Amino acid sequence: MADKTQVMLVSAGQTQWNMWRQTYPDACINLSGADLSRKNLNYYNLSRAILSGANLSGAFLIEADLTGADLSRANLSGANFTDATTDRCTGCP
């Protein structure tokens, strides 16, 4: 189950999210099962995030950092991963 505070932070925008990630670099990011469909997640630091079962359909993840992220069972239909970093990502396209 996704962390509700983290889902709200993702929705607050890329600048706030990435500043929070810099402040808490070792935080466990749990966005599993979250509805992130059609969200603009361009340039987001989602490294090591648990996104299993998340709905990312139609989401924009251009140049997002998904290093080590878990995208198993996530809905990735129509998502844009242009230039995203996906090294060691589980379930990545």
C-alpha positions in Angstrom: 0.0 0.0 0.0 1.4 3.4 -1.0 2.5 5.9 1.6 -0.2 8.6 1.5 2.3 11.4 2.4 4.6 10.4 -0.4 1.7 10.3 -2.9 0.8 13.8 -1.9 4.4 14.9 -2.3 4.6 13.4 -5.8 1.4 15.3 -6.7 2.9 18.6 -5.3 5.4 18.7 -8.2 8.8 17.8 -9.4 10.7 20.6 -7.5 9.2 19.8 -4.1 9.5 16.0 -4.6 13.2 16.2 -5.6 14.0 18.6 -2.7 12.3 16.2 -0.3 14.4 13.3 -1.8 17.6 15.3 -1.3 16.6 15.9 2.3 15.7 12.3 2.9 17.9 10.3 0.5 17.6 7.0 2.5 13.8 7.2 2.8 11.9 4.1 1.7 9.7 5.3 -1.2 6.5 3.3 -1.3 4.2 4.2 -4.1 2.9 0.7 -4.7 -0.6 0.6 -6.1 -0.8 4.4 -6.4 -2.8 5.9 -9.2 -0.2 8.0 -11.1 -1.9 7.8 -14.4 -1.3 10.7 -16.8 0.9 12.4 -14.2 3.8 14.5 -15.3 6.8 12.8 -13.6 9.4 14.2 -15.9 12.8 14.6 -14.1 11.5 13.0 -10.9 14.0 11.1 -8.7 12.2 7.8 -8.3 15.3 5.8 -7.6 14.7 2.7 -5.5 11.0 3.5 -5.4 8.5 0.7 -4.9 6.0 1.2 -7.7 4.7 -2.3 -7.9 1.1 -2.4 -9.0 1.0 1.4 -9.6 -1.0 2.8 -12.4 1.4 4.7 -14.6 -0.7 4.5 -17.7 -0.2 7.6 -19.9 2.3 9.1 -17.4 5.3 11.2 -18.5 8.6 9.9 -17.0 11.0 11.8 -19.4 14.5 11.8 -17.9 13.1 10.4 -14.6 15.6 8.4 -12.4 14.1 4.9 -11.9 17.4 3.3 -11.0 16.6 0.3 -8.8 12.9 1.0 -8.9 10.4 -1.9 -8.7 7.8 -1.6 -11.5 6.6 -5.2 -11.3 2.9 -5.5 -12.1 2.6 -1.7 -12.7 0.4 -0.6 -15.6 2.8 1.1 -18.0 0.6 1.3 -21.0 1.2 4.5 -22.9 3.8 5.8 -20.5 6.6 7.9 -21.9 10.0 6.8 -20.6 12.1 8.8 -23.0 15.7 9.1 -21.7 14.6 7.7 -18.3 17.3 6.0 -16.3 16.2 2.4 -15.7 19.4 0.6 -14.6 18.7 -2.3 -12.3 15.0 -1.5 -12.5 12.6 -4.5 -11.9 9.8 -4.8 -14.5 11.0 -1.8 -16.6 9.9 -1.5 -20.2 
